[in-house]
Each structure stands twice: as structure tokens, then as C-alpha cells.
């Protein structure tokens, strides 16, 4: 059986351990200290549509056998900016009857990659008639004054492919 002195000594030791970890022990009179979220945690909770805008330039129709180009623009909203130190990446998955010139792109492939914009161009050539969908995934980060927020977004491009007199379909 523990004596009152032993209990108080253990409680004091426990309090020292907790204070060494940067948090005061909780008592009935004084609840445990709750730390405020870090700036990085706050940034990650800011909705994406508040941090940046995605705009897609893509043809609605295309001719089989003819190259077309789609573009995906990412523009940060103030006070955010594109993090040019982050390893940006674009990956494109297309149906087997669509040739994509470069299906994996990085910073060096971007048409614009600075504080104000990230733009990837996607040249592709559909080979058959009908509706086609290219699925893209983009990895990037935007930063504010106090923190950065990396993100991965999926953007699907849809095009209706038709045949002309010169194309074999």
C-alpha cells in the first residue's frame, strides 16, 4: 500500500516529466495546455479553391490522326505563390488509341513555372473515332507567408474524335 508521501512524490515526478516535454501537468484546477495548430497545419486546412485556380484549355473535338494540344494552368490566389522548389509532376494516362507525346512531365517540361503560374501542355493524337478521355494527375505546392501546402489533383480531359476524308478510322 502506498503512503500519501509516496503518492505525492510520484505525482511530482510525473509533473516534472510532463513539464520537460513542454506541457504542464493537468490538475483539477488547471486543465492541460492545448497547443495552437502550427502555421503549416493551418495552411493545409485552407481549401484548395482558396489557394489556387485550375484552368483547362482543351479542344472539345478533334480529328483522328491529327495532333491537338491541351493545356492545364494552375494559378495561385493571393497571397499564395507556386513553390518552384517543389518537384512538380504531371502524369497522363490515355486510351491505347490515343498517342500522348510526353506522358510524364516535370518542371523542365512546363511551359510556365514560376511564382505566378504552372502550365503544362499536353500534345496528343487520337487515332480512332468516338469519345476519348485523358486522365491527368498533377503534383505541385503553393506557399503563403508562413507555410506551404503540397497538393495532388486529378484533371480529366474529354474530347470527341471524328474522322475526316483523309483519316482512316
N, C-alpha and C positions, 0 to 999 in steps of 0.2 A: 504494500500500500504506500502511495506517495504522500509525503508530507506537504503541507502548504508551502513551505520554504522551497522544496524541490520543484513543485509546480511553478512557482514564481520564477525560479532560476531558469527552468526550461522555457517558459514563456518569454523571458528576457533574451535568452539565446536565440530563440526563433525570431524575435523582433530585430535583433542585430543582423541576422542572416537576411531578412527581408529588406532592411534598410541598406545593406551592402549591395543589394540588387537594384537599388534606386526607387524602392517603393516602401512607404511606411506600413507597419502592420495595421491590420484592420482591428478596430475595437468597437464596442457597442456605441461609444460616444463619437468615434471618428471612423467613417467608412473608408474603405480602401480608395486610394487615389486612382482616378481613371485618367490615363494619358490621352491627350488630344490626338486625333489622326495626323499622321505626317503629311507634308505637302504632296508627296508622291501618291499617297493613298487618296487624298482629296482629288488630285488630278485624274486618277484612274476612274473615279466615280463621276466625273463630268461627262455628260452624254456626248457620244461621238459627234452628233449633229451640231453640238455647240463648239467643238474643237476644229472641225474641218467640213468641207463640202466635197462631194464626189460628183463629177460631171462626165457624162459619156457622150462621145461623138462616134456614132456607128451608123452605117447605112442600113436602112430598113430592108432594102432589096439589093440583090447582086446578080450578076450574070455568071453562070457556070463557066469555069475556065479563065475568068478574069480576076486579077488581084484587086482587092479592096483593102482599105486601111481603117481600122477603128482606133480611137484614142480614149484613154482614161485619164482624166485630170483630177488631181487631189489638190485642193487649195485650202490652206489653214485659215481659220477665222481669228481675227484679232482677239486677244493678244498672243495667240499661238503662232508657231512657225514650224516648218518642216525641219526635222533633225537630220542634217546632212552627214552626221557621223554614224547614224544607224544603218545597218546593212539592209537596204531596201531590196525587195524582190517581187517579181511578177511571174506567175506560173499560169500557162494557158493549157487547157485540155479541150481538144476539139474532136468531133467525129472523124472516123477514118477517111471519109470522103472530103475532108477539108484540110488543105495543107497550110500550116502556120509556119511563117518564115523563121521566127525565133520563139520557141515555146517557154523558155526560161530566160528572163531578163533581170539584170541588176542595175546598179547605179550608173554604170558606164553606158548602158543601152537607153537610158531615159532621155527623152527629148528636152525635158526641163527638170532640173534637180537642184533647187536652191531653197532659201528660206521661205520663199513665197509660192513655190509650186513643185509638184511632182507629176510629170506627164509621161506615160508610156504609150507608144504607137504599136499597134498590132497588125502587121500586114498578113493577110491570109487570102487563099484562093479556094473557093468552093468548087467541087468537081461534079456535083450532081444536083438535080432539081429538088426543090422542097424546102421545108423549114429546117434551119440548122441553128444550133446553139453552141457557142463557145463559152466555156466556164473559166473564169479567171479568179485567181487569189492574189491579193497584193498585201505585202508586209511592209510597214513603214512606221514612223513615230513622229508625233508632233510634240513640241515643247512649249511651255509657258515660262514665266519668270522664275517659278520655284520648282517646277518638276516637268518630267517628260512622260508621255503616255504612248507606249507602243501599241499598235493595232494590226489586226489581220482582217481584211474584208474580202468578201466574195462578190464579184460583179459578173453577171451573166449577160452575154451579148447574143441577141437573136436577129437572124437575117433570113429573109425569104429568097431562095435562089430560083431563078428561072433560066430558061435556055433561049438563046437567040439562034439565028440561022447558021452561024459559024461554029457554034459549040456542039459538041457531042454530049448528049445526055442519056 
